Amino acid sequence: MAIEMKNKVFSLETANTLYQMKVDEYGVLYHLWYGAKTGCCMDYRLDYPDVGFSGNIPEAGNCRTYSLDTLPLEYAASGVSDFRVPAISVTHADGSTALDLRFESARVVEGKYSIEGLPAVYADEKDAQTLEIVLKDVASELRVVLLYGVLAKEDVITRSVRVENRGDQEVVLDRVHSMCLDLPYGDWDWVHFHGRHTMERQVERLPIAHGIQESGSRRGTSSHQQNPTVLLCESDCTEQSGVCIGAALMYSGGFQAQVEKDQMEQVRLVMGIHPDTFAWTLAPGEHFNAPEVILSCSTQGLARLSQQFHHVIRHHVCRGEYQMSKRPVLINNWEATYFDFNEEKIYHIAKQAAELGIDMMVLDDGWFGKRDDDVSGLGDWFVNENKMKGGLKALIDRVNGLGMKFGIWFEPEMVSEDSDLYRAHPEWAIQVPGRAPARSRYQLVLDFSRPEVVDYLYERMSTILRENHIEYVKWDMNRSICDWYTATLPAARQKEMPHRYVLGLYALLERLTSEFPHVLFEGCSGGGGRFDAGMMYYCPQIWCSDDTDAFERTMIQYGTSFFYPISTVGSHVSAVPNHQTGRITSIDTRGVVAMAGSFGYELDLNRLSDEEKQAVAEQVKTYKKHQPLIYDGKYYRLTDPFAGELAAWQWTAQDGSEALVQGVVFRTRPNTLRRCLKLTGLEAGARYRVEGTEAVYTAEALMNGGILLPRTSGDNQPFTYHLVKEA
């Protein structure tokens, strides 16, 4: 069994790890261990020092060495002598805030739990188990149910929390984090992924210092600025060795991750919905579900941890017909035309794309309402027949006639003030009565906490999808959210709105993805502003960044790869000079970088030279040939692009039969030896032939001595090696 309960010790075993907890004589639930399998109870590491100003629970009597302030707790509550960052904080009906959680019961259930209204990891019943631990407040009828899903083969444990009010008075939940993890020993670093629009998921690794370090978002989305993922690494952990733990929150709204090193040198991680933009009134008989966190641990370095996350997200988070199938190579018209297009312009882009082997034409912003710029039209999801004389159907028929699929852009969550929708329903836009709302990209946000708003958008979008042969939707979201207020909630409950917004978003996505399973939904929020595992439950790929510059993308995609599988990363070849940076890189370089994702193009193909068009045709063939390896292979980061003059990455087939090595040399230096790149993850004892050459090398030679890179001339020069194992 993956889960064992014995003498009030709970052991959650995966293929290579052990997660262990224990209930003590006072009913307090400790966290004992998360790491390599040990074969024994790890409670021998508990220590009970007498620490001044760290209080003691009443049951401990005169014992001054028992304090919640110094013990490793499984789910920490505020108000009863643990002064570290809490996982949960509440306000009772009498205004008090103390919460003292003690063990009440536990049970094991076959299969993986689900969460009402929220995305969650799924698995066949035979492939997962659920542990449910019920904690009860000593002075009220409030229960906190800790949920653990164990996917043993995947080395993954999921966590969520359900809070139940079984009393007869309201309780306000001020903070409900999805997890708490206490690590009493070790010298730990933490890694978070910061950024901004067009520069997402930049990697920052820091020693965990005394006090609190934090990442998070108050923007209503998971954001460009921080990603809802955190790594904890022992200080000597590298790509190929050492202990590391990853946590990925399956949530697309505001979040908080806090890491604290306390007075005893212990480390605590809490993670969940951001409490600054959250509160929830729980009436008698009601319950609240927190979003899920995916946890995984590796004792073999960061590469193995990334592979574990890649596997679980691809196989147990992403859903639908495109979860495992090949993805179409697409061409998007946005950077080719912006708003200035008509049916003929789009058709000519599609015609050229079809000749080069591209599979799908995607029509971006501007096809609906009065939408000739970004000031008007959002919300009016009716075809603009001034641009599309025969409606969408006429264009789609012509594109399909080329042998291509057709996709389309929506931004369902937004509304322009200059729109028929806003004129009819100004109350549907998020704004505070008596205050002028902040605008971003000239637009306001629709109140997705209102069911009638979600229903309207479902009706408009489903009608468009039903009446037209559309096989792809790009779902965009181009601003952060502020001015939170909804007329549907009383004053005391306004802080529920941000979470209710996310629930409304998920409800609409669930309805549409269920009704149109043949449609590939791609998420987007100005690029990677909502790049999270919650969205991947509905959208198996997400536009990685609005920055399509090949040099910048090597770093953005490097950071993205620590948690998210390559199949989820929307990545395109765009025009030069690049529209974001002005940088000029070759079509070959842009192609190599874009292949490390769900591949496509975002430029006017008709403006390319014949030589460049031939390069595009070859890129499309190469990508289609290698797509199974790129999506299903074990991914390795061979270099850190932030730290040197080279970005390189590798995929190795699960059976070791082949490997694909790609990268970019950022800078060419004169009078130097050729660079030698060490590979990894090849089959020990095997021999590999470099495709297109006569060269054959042993795996040991390639992993210890490396492979010689080509001599370069100029900056940002690409390389590709396909290695095939000799029989």
N, C-alpha and C positions, 0 to 999 in steps of 0.2 A: 504493500500500500504506500502511496505517496504521502499520506497523512497518518501519523500515529499519535494517539492520545493515551498516555500511561502515567499514572500517579500525578495527574495535573501538569504534566509536561507535554507540550504540543510540538511535535517534530514534523516539519514539512520538508520532505526530501524530493529533490529533482535528480536528474541524471548525474550531476556533478556537485550539487550544493546542498547545504542544510540550513534551514531557517527554524529557529527554536525559541519557544516561549515557556514560561512557567508561572503557575499560580502559587503564591506563598500562603502561609497560615492565616494571613489577614485578608485574603481574597484579592490581593494586588497582583496584577498581571505584569510580569517582567519580560523584557526582551533579553534573551541570552546570547544569541549567535546568528549571524548570517555570513556564510562563507563556505569553505571547503567542507566536505563530509568529514565528521570526526568519529562517529561510531559511539559516542557517549553523551551524557548530559553535561552541558557546559555551565551548570550553575556553580561549579567550584570556583569560577572567576569572580563571583559576587563578593563585594567587600562592603563593610558597614562601618565607616569611620565616624567618629564623633566630630562634627563640623559645626562650629559656632554659627548661629543665626540660620541654621537649616533645621526647620521645625520637625516635630515627630507626630505621627498619627496617634489618636487617643488610645487605640488598642495596645500600642507599644508600652504604655505605662511610663515607668521611669527610665526606660531604655532610651538613651540619647543617641545611640548609634544607628537607629532605624529612621531614615528620612527619605521622603519622596523626592527631596531636592537633590539627592546624590545617587539614587538608584536608576538603573536603565529601565525605563518604562515602555510598555508596548503602545499605549495610546494615552498621551499626557493631557490632563485636564487642568484648568486654571482655578485658582482660588483656595487650594487646600495644601499649601506648603511646598509645592514644586514651583520655583520661581523662574524656571527656564521657559523658552518659547512654548506655548501650549499647542496642542492639536485641536482642542475644542474649548470654547468659552460660551457661556450662556448667561442669560438674565432671567431669574425666576419671577413669578408674579409679585412677590414682595420686594423686588428690587435687588435682592442678594445675588451674588455671582459665584458662590462656591459650588464646586462640582466634584464629588468624591466617588469615583467609579470603582466598583468591586465586581469580581467574577460572580456570575449567576449560573450560567450553563454553557454547554458547547455541544455541537453535533457535527458529524461529517456526512456530506451528501455526495452521491456520485454525480459527476458532470460539473459543468461550470455555471455559476450563478449568472443571471442577467440583471440589468438595472432598468427599471421602468423609466422610459423617456430619455435615456442617456445611452450613448454608445459604450460598448464594453467588448472585451476579448470574448470570442466564442470558441467552442470546441465540441467535438463529438463526446457523448456521455462517457464512452470508454477511455477517452484520452485526457480526462481532467477530473479533479475532485475539488469540492468546496468545503472549507472549514468555516463554521459560523460560531463566533464567540459572543455571548451576551454579557455585557457589563451593566450594572445597575447603580444609580446614584444612591448613596446610603440614606439620604433624607427626603427623597422624592420618588415618584414613579417614572422617572426618565430612564430609558434604556438606550445604550449605545451598542449597536450590533456591528461587530468587526467581521468583515467578509474577506476570505482569502481564497483565491482560485489557484490551484496548483496544476501547471502543465509540465509534467515531469520531464518528458522527452525534450522539451524546448528550453529547459533550465529557466523557466519563468514562473514568477508568483505575482498574481494581481491582488490589489487591495482596494476595498471600498468600505464605506461606513453608512449605516442606516440609523438615524436617530428616531426613536419612538416615544411619543408622549402618552403614557398610559395613566396619567393623573387626571385631575378634574380642573386644572387651571392652565392657562396659556404659559408657554415658555418661549422666550426669544433666543434663537440661535445667533450668536454674534460672530462665531467662527466655527466652521466645521471643515477641518482639513481631512483629506482622504487617507493620509498615512502619517505615521511618526516612526522614525527609526533611530534608536539610540545605539551608539557604538562606543563602549566604555574604554576600549584600548586601541592604540594604533596612532601612527603619524600620518594624517590624512590631508590630501589636497581636495579642492572641489573645482569642478569645471562647469562653467555656464556659457551660454551662447548669446552674446549681445549683438547689437547692430542698429540699423536704421533702415529707412526705405532705400532700396537699391544696394544695401550692404548688410544682408541678414546673416545671422548665425556665425558671427566671428568668434573664434575659440579663445577663451580666457581661462587659464589654469592658475589657481592661487592656493598657497598654503592656507589651511583653515586656522585663522588667528582667534585669539580670545575675543569673546563678544559675538555679535550676530552679523552674518553676511547674508545678503538677500538678493534674489532676482524676482521679477514679477511684472505684471501688467495691470494697470487700472484703466485701460483703453477700451474695455468692452470686448476686445478680441485678445487672442494670445499674443499678437503684436509682432512687428518687425524688431522692436527694441530688445526683447528677451524672448527666448523660446521656452515652453513649459517642459523642459528636460534638464536634468542635473546628473553629473557624474561625481561620485566620491571615489578617489583613488588613493591607495597607499603611496607615500611619497616616492617610492622607487618603481612605481608601475610604469611600464612602457607599452608600446603597441603589442609586443610579443610576450611579455612576462609581467607578473605581478597581479595583485588583487584590486579589483575595481567593481563598483556597484553602480548601476544606472537606474534612474527613475524617470518615467515618461507619463505625464498627466494626460489622460484622454478627455480633454476639455478645450473648448474653443473660445472661452470668454476670459475675463480677467482672472489672473492666478497669482499665487505667491509661493515661493520656495525659500525657506529660511534655513540656514545652517548656523548652529551655535556651538562654540567650544566653551564649556562651562568652567567653573572654579576647580573642578576635579580633572580637567584635561579631557573630559568626555565630549563626544560629538553627537549632536542631535540634528536630524533633518526632518522638517515638516513640510508638507506640500498639499496644496488644494486651492479652492476658490479664494480669491483675494478678499480678506475681511473688510478692507476699506470700502469696497463697493458691494457689500453683502450684509444682509441680516434676514432672518426668516422667522416669522411668528408661527409657532407650532401649537395649534389648538388641541384640546383633549381628543385622543383617538387618532391624531394625524401622525404621519412620519415624513422624514426628509431623507432623500438619497443623495449622497455625495458622489461626484464623478470618480472614475476609476484611475488608479495608478498602476502602470506596468513596471514591475521590478525584475531585474536580472542581475546576476553576479557572475563574474569570471575570475578564476585564479590563474588565467593564462593571458592576461593583458587585454588591452583595449580592442584589438582587432577581433578577438573571440567575442567580447561583449557586444560589439557592433553587429556581428553576424547573428547573434542570438536575437537581438532586437529586429534586425532585418527579417529574420525568418518568422517571428511571431506576428509582426505587423503585416507582412505579405500574406501569410497563411491563416491568421486568426483575427485580424482586424479588418483588412480590406475585404470587400464582398462583391458579388455580382458577376456578370458574364466576363468582365474584363479583369477580374482578380488575377487569374493565372494565364489568360490567353495573350497572344501577341497584340501589341498596341499599334494602331495605325501611325505611320509617319505623316505629320500634318503640315500644312502651310496656313499661317494666319496672316490676314491682310493688314493688321493694325499699323505696324511700322512702315508698311508700303503705302498706305493711303490715309491713315488716321480717319477723319470724318468725311473726307472728300472722295466719294466713290459712287458708282451706280452699278447696275447689273452688268453692264459690259466690262467695266474695269475688273470686277470680281471674276467674271468668266474668263477673261484673258489671263489673269494670274493663275486660275485653276487649270486652264488649258496648258500653259507652260509647265505647271507642276506635274500634271498627268504625264507629259512627255518625258519627264525626268524620273518617273517611278514613284512619286509621292502619292499617298493613299487618300488624303482627306483635305478638303477645303473648309477652313473655319472663317466665318464672317463675324468680325468683332463689332465693337461699339458703333452705333450710328444707324442701324437698320430700322429703327422703330420711332414712333411719335414724331415730334418736331425736334429732331436731334442732329443738328448741323454743327454743334460745338458742345462743350461740356457744361453749358449753363442751363440747358433746358431739356425737357423730354423724359427724364428718368421717371419711371412709374407707369408710363403710357405704353404698355406692351402690346401695341398694334403696329402692323407693318407700315412703314413709310413708303407709300406707293409712288411718291415723287422720285425716289431712288430705285425702287423695285417695281417697275411698271406692271409686271404681271404678278406681283406679290412674291412671296418667298418660293411658292411652288414652282413658278416658271424657272427661276434661277436654279433651284435644287434639281429639277428635271434635267437641265442642261449640264450641271456638274455631274450628276449621276450618269448621264450619257457619255461622259468621258471615262467612266469606270471608277469614279472617285466617290467617296462618302462625303457627307456634308455636316458641318457643325456650326453652332451659333453661340453668341455671347449674351449673357444676362447679368444684370446687377440688381437682383430682386429686393435687396434690403434698403435701397436708396430711393429718394424722391427729389426731383427738382421743384423749386417753388414755381417756376414757369412750366407747369404741366397741368393737364386736365385732372389728373389724380389729386394733386395738391389743392387745386381750386375746388374740387368736390369734397375732399376730406382733409382739410388742414389739421384736424384733430388727430389724424393718424401719424403725423410726424412727431418725433421726440423733441419736445421743447417745454420749458417751464413757463406757465402762465405769468404774464407780466414782465418777462425777460426776453430780450432779443436773443435768439439762439446763435451759437457759434456755427459757422459754416466751414466746410472743408471741401475743396474741389467744387465749390458752388452748390453743394448738395446737403440735404438733411437726411436723417435716418428714420425709417419707418419703425413704428412701435410693434415689434414682433411678440410682445407680451399679450397683444390683443388678438384673440382667435379670428376676428373678422378680417384683420389684415393678412394673416396667414392664409385664410380661405380665399381672399381676393387673388393673392399671388398664385396660389395653387390653380385657381380657375384660369387665369390668364396664361400661365406657363404650360399647363397641361393641354390647353386648347392649341397653342402653337405647336407643341410636340405631337399632338394627336393628328393635326391637320396637315402636317408636313413630314417628309421622310428625313428626319434629323437624327443623327447617330452619335452626336457629341454635344455637350453643353459646357461652356466655360462659365463658371459661377464666380463673378467678381464681387469685390467689396472694398470701396476705395476711400474709406476714412475711418478714423477712430471715433468713438461715441462719447459724448458728454451731454450736459443738460438733461440728466436722467429725470424723467417725470412721466407718470401715466395717470390718466383720469380714472383708470379702472381699479386703482388701489387707494386705500385711505392714507392719510398723511403718515401715520406711524409705520406703514409697511412699504414705503417707497423704495427702501433699499433691497427689496425683493426683486425689483424690476430688472436689473442687469442679468440675474440668473434666469428669470422668466423669459427674457429676450433669447437667451441661448436655447432654452427648451423649445421656444417657438421656431427657431431656426432648424433645430434637429427634427421637429415635427414635420416641417415642410420638406426637408430633404428626404425623410423617411417615406413620405407619401409619394414623392416624385420618383425616387429611385426604385421603389417597389412597383409602381405602375409602369415604369419604362425601363425594364432591366436591360434592354438592348442598347440603351444610351450610355455612353462613357461620360461621366461627370468629372470635370476637372475643376478643383478648387483654385481660388485666386483671391488675394487681397492686396492689390497693388504689388503683385508678386508674392513674396513669402510672408505676408503679414498675418496669416492664419494657417501656418504650416504646422499642423499638430495631428496627433493620432486620433483625436476626436473627429476631425474632418475626414480623415482617411477611412473611417467606417462607412462613409457615404461616397467619397471621391477617391478612387484608387490612385489618382495622381493629382498633384498640386503644382501650379506654376511657381517655380523655385524663387525667382526674383525678377523684378522689372529691369534689373541690370543684366543685359545680355552680352556685355563685353567679355571676351574669352579670358583675359587675364584676371579680371575681378571674379569671374565665375569659378575659377579654380579654387579660390578661397571660400566662396560661398558654398560651393558643393562639397568641399572638404569638411566644413563644419556640419553641414546637413547630414553627411554620411555617418556620423557617430551614432545616430539613432534610426534614421529613416532609410528604407530600402531604395535602391536605385530606381526601381519601377515606379516609385511615387514622385520622382523629381522631374517636373516639366522643364525641358532644356532645349533651346532653339538656336539655330544659326541665324544671326541678324545681319543687317547691312553695315558697311563701313563707309566713312568714319562712324564709329558706334554712336548711337543717339544719346547715350547716357554719359559717356566719357570722352567722346571724340577720338578715341584710340583706333588705329588701323592695325588689324591683324589679318593674316591670310585666310582664305576660305578653308584651307586645310586645317589650320589651327582652330578656327571656329568649329569645324566639324568634329575634330577629336574631342574637344571639351563638351560639346553638346551631346555626344554619344554616351556620356556618363549620366544618362537620364532617359526620360521618355522623349524621344528625338523628334525634332521638327524644324521648321523654317519660319522666319518672320521678316520677310523682305520682299521686294518686287523682283521676282525672278527674271522678268523681261529686261531688267537693267544690267544683268550680268553679262560678262563676255562669254564667248563660246567655250573658252578654256574653263571658266568658272562653272558654267553649266555642266560640262563634262565631269568636273570635280563633284558637283552636287549629285549627279547620277551615280557616280562611284560610291559616294558616301551613303546614299540610300541603300545600295546593294550591300555594302559592308555592314551597315547597321542591321539590316534584316537578317543577314547571315549570322551575326553574333548576338542578336537580341536574346535568345534563350540563355546564353552564357551570361550576358550582362544582367539579366533579371534574376536568374537562379543560381549563379555562381557565388562562391565565397569571395567577398570583397575585402581588399586590403589597401590601406593607405601606405604607400611606400616612402613618401616624404611628407614633410610639413611645409606647405607652400608659404607659410608665414615666416619661416626660419631660414630660407635659403633661396637659391636661384633656380629651383626645379620643383615642379609639381608632377607627381607620378602616382599611378594607382593600378591595381591589378584585380582581375577576376580569375578564379580557378574553379573549374568544374567540380561538382560535388564528388565525382569519382576520380578526380585527378587526371582525366584524359586530355585536357587542354587548358590553356591559360591565355588570357588576353592582357597585354601590358600596354598602357597608354600614358601619355603625359606631355608636358610642355616645358621646354628649356626657356626660362625667362630672359636670360642674358648670355650673350656670347662674348667670351673673352679671347684675346689674341694669344698665340704662342703657348697653348696649354695642351695637356693630354686630353684625350676624349674622356668624357664622364663614364663611370662604371656604376651601374645601378643594381643593387642587390635585390633579388626577388624573394618571395616567401610563399609558403603554402603549397609547394609542389610535392608530388609523391616521392617519398624517400626511395632511393635506389632506381628511380625511373630515368629514362633518357628522353629528351625533348628536342624535336626538330623545329627550327625557326621557319615558319611557312614562307615560301618564296625564295628560300636560300637552300644551300646544301649543309648549312651548319647544324650540328647536333651536339647537345651538351647534357651532362648529367644534372639531375636536380640539385645535387650537392654543390656542383660548380656554380650554378646560377644563383643559389641561395647564399653561398659563402663568398664566391669571387665576383659574382654579378654578371651583367650583360653590358657590353659596350654600346653606348648610345651613339647615334650618328654625329659627325661633325656638323656644326651649325654655322649659319651665316645670317646675322641679324638676330633680333630679339623675338621672343615668343614663338619659338620653333617647335612644331609637334613631332611626336614619334609614336609608332604603333608596332608591336611585335605580337604575332599570334604563334603560340607554342603548342605543338601537337605531340602527345606522348607516342614514342615508338613502340610498336608491337613487340 
